[in-house]
Amino acid sequence: MDDAVDQRLRVLQVGCGGISHRWLDALRETADVEIVGFVDLDIERARASARRCGSRAPAGRDLRAVLGHARPDVVFDCTVPEARRDVTIAALEAGCHVFCEKPMADTLGSARAMLAAAEAHGRTLAVMQNRRFDPSIRALREFLAGGHIGRVTTLHADFFLAPHFGGFRESMEHVLLRDMAIHTFDSARFLAGEQPRTAFGTSWNPEGSWYAHGASAAVTFELTGGVVFTYRGSWCAEGLATPWESQWRIVGTGGSVLWDGSESLRCEVVSGSGGLLSTHRAVPTPALRRSDPAQWHAAAIHAFLRAVRSGLTPETVGTDNIHSLAMVFAACESADTHRRVEVASMLSGA
């Protein structure tokens, strides 16, 4: 057998809905990967994915049966969150590494069980947080790490859009927090380099909302290092939309940064003090490069596959990503109970 072919990673696609197309498209030009199967409860959808990829790999409904005969190295899990625990644990038990869509699971209990299975079987479980691979947010993180505004103390993110999805989202509880906010929460952790400690927030459904529950939210998080992160958002805010990546104000001990979530990055730092208000000067910022979000998916997938090959830890490994998931559930619990919630208790299941 040809050595190059023999060294290819064998990938099984589980869940063949619309989002899986971005995953599979990322593999089209990846010579060292072989797709060895497609699994979906809707067998026709699995077969359609195979045809779309020009693959002769088998399609099936029974995950364990396909795992048995396809013998994949890696499973891509694009199932709905409610199915993710069973799919992921079955794949880990079969000796596969797993890369799953966000959120990692529908409950923190399921996420903890998935991580325990990954540890028990010595395999990697990572989560698709594609926005970490947006060139703009990576450039912003590098700029902050350069100390231009001193030590970061506060992050504020605004997210206001009005998507008319239809379907399951319109009946979800805490729809904004549970289905979308994890992207912004994970970005805050990424930019600050800190972990969540507490959450205090509210969620509501404004008049005119076409969602059943929780289309708007406001949450304040205390992070480690004394950093505070505030989130304001809505999925039924018509007009003056923010980007999907939110609009950000980041405050440091010596200045502030504004990022519009797209290509505009501005920074001012203290140039003189002693009066009622300090004086400030603009600081040159890096030019931001926007790219197709599909490329962020591809970059995340390729980074995961490199990590699997090298034995290194992926950037979005589940043991780290569970902190972003815990922020979501802590925010929901706070909204329900009107109390400040300790994120550590959410992580431990206490």
FIRO-160286 format. One line per 8 residues: for each residue x, y, z of C-alpha. Coordinates in pm, whole numbers. Layout:
! residues N
X,Y,Z ~ ...
END
This chain:
! residues 350
0,0,0 ~ 119,352,-79 ~ 264,512,237 ~ 83,844,178 ~ -250,665,146 ~ -176,445,447 ~ -110,752,666 ~ -437,926,583
-669,998,874 ~ -997,813,838 ~ -1293,1044,911 ~ -1653,945,980 ~ -1918,1216,940 ~ -2206,1179,1188 ~ -2499,1413,1135 ~ -2544,1521,774
-2756,1834,807 ~ -2677,2174,661 ~ -2389,2265,895 ~ -2205,1946,803 ~ -2152,2085,454 ~ -1898,2333,590 ~ -1714,2050,760 ~ -1709,1831,452
-1615,2119,222 ~ -1308,2176,440 ~ -1191,1823,356 ~ -1225,1853,-21 ~ -869,1972,-70 ~ -722,1779,223 ~ -514,1506,67 ~ -420,1329,391
-780,1260,496 ~ -1018,988,378 ~ -1391,1006,447 ~ -1493,652,536 ~ -1863,687,613 ~ -2171,900,668 ~ -2425,848,947 ~ -2764,1014,988
-3103,902,1114 ~ -3229,1013,772 ~ -3048,770,543 ~ -3126,974,233 ~ -2957,1276,387 ~ -2649,1064,460 ~ -2644,940,101 ~ -2686,1295,-27
-2376,1399,171 ~ -2179,1115,14 ~ -2289,1224,-334 ~ -2205,1586,-258 ~ -1852,1479,-166 ~ -1821,1246,-462 ~ -1756,968,-210 ~ -1834,600,-235
-1807,560,142 ~ -2104,381,298 ~ -2400,564,449 ~ -2596,430,742 ~ -2831,498,1031 ~ -2664,277,1292 ~ -2360,456,1433 ~ -2210,159,1613
-2241,-63,1307 ~ -2068,193,1086 ~ -1798,248,1349 ~ -1738,-125,1347 ~ -1681,-167,975 ~ -1545,177,878 ~ -1282,187,1157 ~ -1240,568,1158
-963,753,1338 ~ -1176,1066,1378 ~ -1549,1131,1412 ~ -1700,1465,1314 ~ -2014,1504,1527 ~ -2264,1745,1371 ~ -2570,1601,1540 ~ -2815,1806,1746
-2692,1882,2102 ~ -2938,1636,2255 ~ -2776,1349,2063 ~ -2416,1455,2115 ~ -2348,1269,2440 ~ -2441,926,2302 ~ -2269,984,1967 ~ -1948,1115,2119
-1917,848,2386 ~ -1979,571,2130 ~ -1707,717,1908 ~ -1461,751,2197 ~ -1531,393,2306 ~ -1450,285,1950 ~ -1108,448,1983 ~ -1184,761,1780
-1091,1122,1840 ~ -1400,1347,1823 ~ -1453,1698,1693 ~ -1808,1817,1760 ~ -2020,2117,1674 ~ -2095,2375,1940 ~ -2233,2357,2199 ~ -2050,2053,2329
-2370,1916,2483 ~ -2723,2005,2584 ~ -2638,1986,2956 ~ -2324,2025,3164 ~ -2381,1676,3301 ~ -2357,1535,2949 ~ -2047,1742,2879 ~ -1878,1610,3194
-1963,1252,3093 ~ -1817,1310,2746 ~ -1492,1448,2890 ~ -1468,1158,3133 ~ -1501,915,2841 ~ -1231,1097,2645 ~ -995,1070,2942 ~ -1080,707,3006
-1010,608,2646 ~ -709,834,2593 ~ -868,1023,2304 ~ -917,1389,2219 ~ -1254,1562,2232 ~ -1266,1915,2091 ~ -1541,2162,2002 ~ -1602,2374,1693
-1560,2735,1809 ~ -1505,2867,1460 ~ -1488,3234,1558 ~ -1158,3176,1731 ~ -1020,3137,1380 ~ -1153,3470,1253 ~ -833,3657,1153 ~ -974,3977,1304
-1025,3839,1653 ~ -685,3673,1646 ~ -525,4005,1548 ~ -713,4180,1829 ~ -599,3922,2083 ~ -238,3967,1973 ~ -276,4345,1996 ~ -408,4320,2353
-127,4082,2447 ~ 116,4352,2335 ~ 17,4559,2638 ~ -93,4865,2439 ~ -375,4945,2685 ~ -206,4799,2992 ~ -374,4513,3173 ~ -724,4435,3046
-981,4495,3321 ~ -1318,4505,3144 ~ -1478,4374,2827 ~ -1818,4481,2689 ~ -1991,4309,2398 ~ -2309,4417,2219 ~ -2495,4175,1991 ~ -2813,4297,1819
-2964,4118,1521 ~ -3310,4007,1405 ~ -3285,3673,1223 ~ -3611,3504,1123 ~ -3490,3144,1131 ~ -3818,2963,1166 ~ -3797,2608,1294 ~ -3681,2482,1633
-3513,2803,1751 ~ -3841,2988,1772 ~ -3962,2756,2051 ~ -3636,2721,2247 ~ -3606,2842,2604 ~ -3339,3111,2648 ~ -3288,3095,2272 ~ -3029,3372,2253
-2821,3246,2544 ~ -2841,2878,2456 ~ -2806,2889,2079 ~ -2582,3187,2004 ~ -2425,3358,2304 ~ -2162,3087,2352 ~ -1973,3237,2057 ~ -1945,3575,2229
-1878,3420,2570 ~ -1598,3208,2426 ~ -1456,3513,2249 ~ -1446,3701,2580 ~ -1249,3419,2741 ~ -1019,3407,2440 ~ -950,3782,2445 ~ -913,3815,2822
-721,3493,2880 ~ -928,3439,3194 ~ -1189,3193,3321 ~ -1545,3268,3441 ~ -1619,3289,3814 ~ -1976,3421,3847 ~ -2272,3518,3629 ~ -2556,3758,3703
-2811,3834,3436 ~ -3158,3840,3295 ~ -3332,3712,2984 ~ -3661,3836,2844 ~ -3886,3832,2540 ~ -3970,4184,2414 ~ -4303,4279,2267 ~ -4301,4197,1897
-4061,3904,1936 ~ -4126,3608,1707 ~ -3948,3377,1952 ~ -4125,3198,2237 ~ -3869,3269,2507 ~ -3558,3465,2588 ~ -3478,3648,2264 ~ -3297,3922,2460
-3048,3904,2746 ~ -2807,4105,2957 ~ -2540,3930,3165 ~ -2245,4041,3376 ~ -1965,3790,3434 ~ -1686,3814,3687 ~ -1374,3645,3549 ~ -1053,3543,3717
-790,3815,3756 ~ -1055,4068,3857 ~ -1175,4105,3497 ~ -1543,4184,3430 ~ -1727,4098,3107 ~ -2070,4237,3019 ~ -2295,4106,2743 ~ -2602,4276,2596
-2786,4107,2315 ~ -3105,4046,2123 ~ -3222,3828,1839 ~ -3529,4042,1772 ~ -3369,4389,1742 ~ -3474,4524,1402 ~ -3245,4791,1257 ~ -2888,4905,1324
-2761,4549,1335 ~ -2427,4458,1483 ~ -2206,4199,1317 ~ -2254,3837,1424 ~ -1920,3872,1603 ~ -2064,4151,1828 ~ -1927,4501,1882 ~ -1663,4529,2152
-1521,4788,2394 ~ -1220,4661,2588 ~ -1085,4871,2873 ~ -737,4843,3019 ~ -541,5018,3291 ~ -395,5260,3036 ~ -648,5292,2755 ~ -933,5141,2556
-996,4952,2234 ~ -1306,4959,2016 ~ -1366,4677,1768 ~ -1676,4695,1551 ~ -1676,4317,1499 ~ -1563,4364,1142 ~ -1270,4563,1001 ~ -1255,4870,1227
-1020,4863,1525 ~ -946,5181,1721 ~ -733,5241,2028 ~ -666,5538,2252 ~ -426,5548,2548 ~ -349,5803,2817 ~ -101,6066,2705 ~ -132,6306,2999
-304,6313,3338 ~ -351,6541,3637 ~ -666,6727,3543 ~ -1032,6632,3565 ~ -994,6422,3251 ~ -678,6271,3112 ~ -566,6347,2758 ~ -537,6067,2508
-361,5978,2188 ~ -454,5734,1918 ~ -239,5424,1886 ~ -187,5258,1547 ~ -373,4929,1525 ~ -327,4635,1292 ~ -525,4624,970 ~ -800,4368,1010
-865,4114,739 ~ -1214,3980,697 ~ -1268,3638,547 ~ -1555,3406,466 ~ -1682,3241,787 ~ -1660,2910,602 ~ -1283,2959,613 ~ -1299,2981,993
-1463,2640,1000 ~ -1194,2506,769 ~ -914,2657,978 ~ -1057,2506,1296 ~ -1087,2163,1134 ~ -737,2169,993 ~ -597,2280,1331 ~ -777,1990,1499
-647,1738,1246 ~ -289,1870,1290 ~ -325,1831,1666 ~ -447,1472,1629 ~ -154,1388,1403 ~ 102,1549,1630 ~ -41,1437,1961 ~ -77,1800,2075
-378,1954,2247 ~ -622,2137,2015 ~ -698,2499,2096 ~ -1067,2425,2151 ~ -1021,2103,2350 ~ -1329,2009,2548 ~ -1161,2043,2887 ~ -1118,2413,2812
-1437,2470,2613 ~ -1657,2346,2896 ~ -1588,2680,3066 ~ -1766,2860,2781 ~ -2054,2612,2802 ~ -2075,2669,3178 ~ -2110,3043,3115 ~ -2421,2971,2907
-2589,2757,3171 ~ -2486,2989,3454 ~ -2641,3282,3267 ~ -2963,3086,3212 ~ -2981,2982,3577 ~ -2922,3339,3690 ~ -3197,3463,3461 ~ -3435,3200,3602
-3350,3253,3969 ~ -3253,3623,3973 ~ -2940,3528,4166 ~ -2568,3551,4107 ~ -2450,3204,4006 ~ -2109,3054,4082 ~ -1976,2907,3760 ~ -1751,2665,3950
-2060,2501,4099 ~ -2202,2457,3751 ~ -1879,2288,3637 ~ -1866,2050,3933 ~ -2236,1967,3932 ~ -2262,2076,4295
END
